[in-house]
Amino acid sequence: MRDTTVFDCTLIEMDKHHSDNKGNITVVENSKTIPFDVKRTYYLYDVPGGGSRGAHAHKELQQMIVAASGSFDVTLDDGNVKRTFTLNRPYQGLLIVPGIWRDLNNFSAGSVCLVLASEKYDENDYIRDYESFLKWKNK
């Protein structure tokens, strides 16, 4: 996964079903809505306004990140190119492929960041130091 780029990451528009008086629903299905089976789900909340999270990469893990509420920015970095996505719609998810550094910042007050992951937690899959990430990408 060392040869992945930020252009392998993309926004996925999920179906939004609505009823005039009942609100909206968006469904995420394994290997249908997203290109992997979800093995772990978690969410970030109560991040102080303007706060940041992330600052790591994964060697094998794929993720889809959704702004379930509020908004925040996700900056992706492949070691050569950076792309920033503003997530603010609960029916859009950002697919992040392995081998991409990510920084999440500019959280609005009350925002909720939902993360769907392709694998269970594995500390050995993380690269938490940017210089180490650059060395890993260039091997």
C-alpha positions in Angstrom: 0.0 0.0 0.0 3.0 2.3 -0.2 2.1 3.3 -3.7 -1.4 4.7 -2.9 -2.0 8.4 -3.4 -4.5 10.9 -2.2 -6.2 10.5 -5.5 -7.2 7.0 -4.5 -9.3 8.5 -1.8 -12.7 9.8 -2.7 -16.0 11.1 -1.4 -18.8 8.5 -1.5 -22.3 9.8 -1.8 -24.6 7.5 0.1 -28.3 7.2 -0.6 -30.4 9.6 1.4 -34.0 8.5 2.0 -36.4 11.0 3.4 -40.0 11.4 4.5 -41.7 14.8 4.7 -42.4 14.6 8.4 -40.1 11.9 9.7 -36.5 13.0 8.8 -33.9 11.3 6.8 -32.1 7.9 6.8 -28.9 6.8 5.2 -27.9 3.2 5.1 -24.3 1.8 4.9 -24.0 -1.8 3.8 -20.8 -3.9 3.8 -19.1 -4.2 0.4 -22.0 -2.5 -1.3 -22.1 1.1 -0.1 -18.4 1.0 0.8 -15.8 -1.3 -0.8 -15.0 -3.3 2.4 -16.7 -5.1 5.3 -16.8 -3.0 8.4 -15.0 -4.7 11.3 -14.8 -1.7 13.6 -16.9 1.4 14.2 -16.1 4.3 16.4 -16.9 8.0 16.7 -15.2 11.1 17.9 -17.2 13.8 19.7 -16.8 16.6 22.2 -13.6 17.7 20.3 -13.1 21.3 21.3 -14.1 23.8 18.6 -11.2 24.2 16.3 -9.5 21.1 17.8 -7.7 18.4 15.8 -7.4 14.6 15.8 -5.8 12.0 13.6 -2.1 12.7 12.7 -1.3 9.2 11.7 -1.4 6.7 8.8 -2.4 3.1 8.4 -0.4 0.4 6.5 -3.4 -1.8 5.7 -6.6 -0.4 7.2 -9.2 1.3 5.0 -11.7 3.8 6.5 -14.7 5.7 5.7 -15.1 8.9 7.7 -18.5 10.6 8.0 -19.5 13.9 9.6 -22.6 12.4 11.4 -23.2 15.9 12.8 -21.5 19.3 12.4 -18.4 19.7 10.2 -14.6 19.2 10.2 -11.8 19.1 7.7 -9.8 16.0 6.7 -6.4 16.7 5.2 -4.9 13.7 3.4 -1.2 13.4 2.6 0.6 10.7 0.5 4.0 12.1 1.1 3.9 14.2 -2.1 0.5 15.7 -2.5 -2.0 16.9 0.1 -5.8 17.2 -0.4 -8.3 18.7 2.1 -11.9 17.7 2.3 -14.6 19.4 4.3 -17.1 16.9 5.6 -20.4 18.4 6.6 -23.1 16.1 5.2 -24.1 12.9 7.0 -24.9 11.2 3.7 -21.3 11.6 2.4 -18.3 9.6 3.5 -14.7 10.0 2.7 -13.0 6.8 1.7 -9.4 6.6 2.9 -7.2 3.9 1.4 -4.1 2.5 3.3 -0.9 4.3 3.2 -2.3 7.9 3.6 -1.5 10.3 6.4 -4.6 12.0 7.8 -5.2 15.1 9.9 -8.7 16.0 11.1 -9.2 19.6 12.2 -11.5 22.6 12.3 -14.2 20.7 14.2 -17.3 22.7 14.7 -18.9 22.7 18.1 -21.0 19.6 18.7 -19.7 17.8 15.7 -19.6 14.0 15.6 -17.0 12.1 13.4 -18.1 8.6 12.6 -15.4 6.2 11.4 -16.1 2.8 9.7 -12.9 0.7 9.6 -12.0 -2.4 7.5 -10.1 -4.1 10.4 -10.2 -4.4 14.2 -7.8 -2.2 16.1 -4.1 -3.2 15.6 -1.4 -0.9 17.0 1.1 -2.4 14.6 -0.9 -1.0 11.6 -0.4 2.6 12.8 2.4 5.0 11.7 2.2 7.8 14.2 5.3 9.8 13.3 5.3 11.8 10.1 9.0 11.3 9.4 8.6 7.5 9.8 5.6 7.7 7.5 7.7 9.4 4.8 10.5 6.8 5.1 7.9 3.9 5.0 6.3 5.4 1.8 9.6 5.8 0.0 10.9 2.2 0.7 
